[in-house]
């Protein structure tokens, strides 16, 4: 019917040409709202602007240059994960990572990242792509748990020395936290390296068999690819630590590399296991965790927040804004 065709055409126009700019505007508004609700945000923003023009500006620009390296590693991980489902070019994988970052900004614990990534996957393969995206997330979480546990062990002697200053509860709780992290690590490790066997066993269950492509794509997953994805996750983790190591001195936070590694590994662990509504609200948690952990080494809490603020803008907000612009070029609905 003519009315139906007109309606369908209008829906396609909205989806293909209006959704992208709308997402960009809404995202920009949410970012601004999140920033102005942070303590000392003006001071931190002023410090960042001064740093860009100061003698340590090269550090900021190196951190900015490491941002596409960071996300490029994630794109390579996803490209490897997509091989059992027909593969994907690195260019499209890179774009998908950015659109995933955009969609993640509006959803609890970045769940929308899956939706953003599959926009670049051909129809008929998108369900399988969701399970493959989960593999990349689990690999990164495994690395975060391993190194986070190491960071907790690194902090333990320091907490013992400073127990009089108000840390006894945390010192007492560390063994419990390590037990929980160790249990999670064991469970996820067994799950990760036994994906093919587990998928084949689950496929025998009638109601799970209905998931079809979601399970089937994991049945013949190459273990070598799993190891490569895990290695890339470790390299990406190192990039994160290097970025923080570069940015802290710019804001007069004097930390050795070992202190940055040990402290930030615990911060990353907290960010991974504590639920957040969206990564736009993640700034408050990132700031709070960084202050609580890194003030063990430095009393410059304003500088710590400014550094966390800068990394948040560079690593998460810029990619999310880029992804919102990329959505404009995606035709969600085909013309017929």
N, C-alpha and C positions, 0 to 999 in steps of 0.2 A: 504494500500500500504506500502511496506517496507520503502520507504523514509519518509512517514508520521510517521510510528512507530519510526524510528530513531530520527526524529525531536522531537516527543513527549517525547521520552526517555531523550533526551538532555535537554529539558525544565524542566523535572522533576528533573534531576540531579542538574541543576542550582538552582532550587527553593528549593530543599531539603538539599543540602550540601554546596552550595556556598553562598547563600543569607545571612545566619547568620553571618559567618566570615566577609563578606563584610560590613554588617551593623555595626558590631563592629568596624572595621577599620575606616569607614567613620565617625561614631559617635566620636571615639577617636580624629580624626583629627578636627572635628568641635568644640569639647570641647577645644582643645588646641588653636585653632584660637580665640575662644571667650575669653579665659583667657588672652591671651597676648595683647588683645585690651583694657583691663581694666586699669584704672589709678591705679598706685601703686600696680599692681598685684604681683610683685616680693616681695615687702615689706609684703604684706598680706600673701603670701605663706611662707615666712620666719617666720612670726609670728606664723603661724599654725604649722610649723615644730618644732619651739621652744616650743610651747604650749604642743605638744604631749610628749615632754621630760621633761617639767617643773613640778612644784609642783601641778599645777591645771590640770594635765593631766587626772585625774579621771573624770573631768567634760566632757572632749572631748569624753572619752570612753563611758560614760553614754549616751551622745548624739548619739554616733554611735549605741549603743545597743537599743536606742529608735527608730532608723530608721526602723528596721523590725516590731516593735510594731506599729509604724505609718502606715506603708503599710499593716500590718496584719489587722488592724482595717478596712482599705479600702477594703481588700479582704473579710472580714466578711460581710461588707455592700453589696458587689456585690453578695456574696453567698446568702444572704437573698433576694436580688432583683431577683435572678435567679430562685427562688422557683416556681413561676407561669409558668416557661418555662421548667420544668423538673429537676431543681436543678443542683448542681455542688459540687464536693468535695472541702473542704477548701484548700487542696494542689494545685489543679488545679486553684482555684480562686487566690491563692497567686502567682502562676506562671504567670497567666494572667495579674495581676496587674503590674508585672515587665516588661512583654513584652509590655504592654500598655504604660508604662513610656518610653520605648525605641522608640516606634513609635511616641509618642507625641513630642519627641525631634526634629522631622523634620517638624512639621506641625504647622500652625497658631493656637494660643490659645489651643494647645494640642488636636486638633481635631482627630489626628491620634491615640489617646488613645483608641478610640472605636475599630479601626481596630486591634490594638494589643491584646485587650482583647478577641475578638471573635475568635482568632486563636485557643483558647482552647474550643470553643463551637462546638458541633457537627453540621455537615452540615444539613440544613433544619431548624435550630433554630437560625441561626446567625442574621437574620434580626430582629427578636424579641429581641435578646440580645442587640442590639444597643439602642432601646428605654429603656431597663432596665438599661443600663449604664447611660443614661441621667438622670434617677431618682436619682442615687447616686450623680451625679454632681450637680443637682439642690438642693439636701439636703445640701450638703457642702456649696453651695453658699448662701443658706438661713441663715445658721449659721454665715457665714462670714459677711453678710449684717447686721444681728442683732447686733453682737458684734462690728462690724465696726462702726455702728451708735453710740453705746455706747462709743467707743473710741473717736469719734469726739466730743461728748458732754463732755467727760473727758478733752479734749484738749482746749475746748472753753475758759474757764477762764484763762488758761495760755497764750493763744494767745491774749486775751484782755489785760493782764498785760504787754505783750511785744510788743504791737502794734507799739510803737515808734521805735522798732528795725527792722522794715521792714515786719511785718506780717499783716498789716491792710487789704490787699486785701483778704488774706485767711480768716481772721476773718469775713469780710463782706460776703465772699462766703460760709461760713459754713452753714448758714440756707438754702441756695439754695441746697448745696450738700446733706444736711439731707433730704430735700424735695424729691430730686431725689432718694436717697437711700430708703426712706420710700415708695415711689411709686413702686419702683422695688420690695421691700419686700412684699408689699400688693399683687401685681400681681402674683409673684412667689408663695407666700403662698397659695393663692386661687387655683392656678394651681396645686400645689403639692398635696394638700389634696383632690382635686376633680378630680384626674386623672381617676378613674374608670368611673364616670359620664360623664366626658368630652370625654373619649374614646368612650363610647356608643353613644353619640350624634354625634361625628365625623363619626362614622361608618355608619350613615344614609346618609351621603353625598356621592353620587356615585363615584366621582373621588378620594375621600379619602379612600373609601372602598377598592379600588384597592391595597392599601398598605398592606392589609391583616394582616399578623402576626405582623407587626410593631404596629398596633393599637389594634388588638384583645387581645394581651397578657396583655394590661393595663385594659381591661374591668372589670376583676374580681380581681383586685389587692387588697390584704388585707390591710386595713388601719392600723392594728396593725404593719404590717411589715414596713409601711411608717414611723410610729412613732419610731420604733426601729432603722431604718436607720438614722433618724434625730438625735436620741440620740447618736448613734455611731459617727456621724459627729461632734457632740459637744465634745465628748471624744477625737477624733482625733485633734480637734482644741486645746484642753488643752495640748495635747502632743507637738504640735508645740510651744506653749508659753513656756512650761517647757524647751524645747530644747534651745530656745533663752535665757531664764533666766539662764541656766547653762553655756552657752558659752560666754555671755557678760563679766563676771568678768575675764575670762581667758585672754581677750584682753584689760583689764584695763578700761572697760566701766562700770562706777558705776551707776547702775540703780536699783531702788526698784522694787519689783514684780509688784506693781500697775502701775509704769511707763512703765515697759516692756509690761504688759497686754494692757494698754491704747495705747501706741505707736505702738506696733506691730499689734494691731487690725486694726489700720488705714492703716498700710503698707499692711496687708493682703487684706484689702478692695481695695486698689489701685491696687494690683496685680490681683485681681479678675475682676475688671471692666475695666481696661485699656488693650486694645488689645496688644498682643505681637506676633511677627512673629513665634518664637519657644521659648521653655524654655531655649535653649542655648543662645538666645539673651536676655533672661529674667534677667540675672545677672545684666546688666546695669540698668534696671528699678528697680530691687530689691535694688541695691546699692543706686541709686538716691533717691528712696522713703524713705529708711531707714535713709539716711543722713538728708533729709529735715525734717522728723518727729522727729527723736531721738536727733538731735542737740538742740532741745528744752530743753532736760534734760542733755546732755553731749556734750562737745566740742571736744571729742576724735573721730574725723571723721575717722581717720585711723583705729582705733579699731573697730568702727561700721562696716566699710567695710570688715575688716578681719573676723568679726563674721558672717556677711551676706555671705561672700565667703565660710566660713567653712560649714555653714548650707546648702548652695547651693550644695557643693560637696557631703555632706553626704546624704542629703534627696532626691536629684534629680539625680546627676550624677552617683553615685555608683549603685542605682537601675536601671538606664538606661543601664549601662554597663552590669550588671547582666542579664537584659532582653535580650540584644543583644546576649549573650551567650546561653540563653535558647532557642532562636529562632533556633539555630543549631539543637536542639533535636526535633523540630516540623516538621513533614512531611506534607508539604503544599499540596503535590500531592500524592495520593494513587497509589501504583503500581498495574498495571493491565496486 
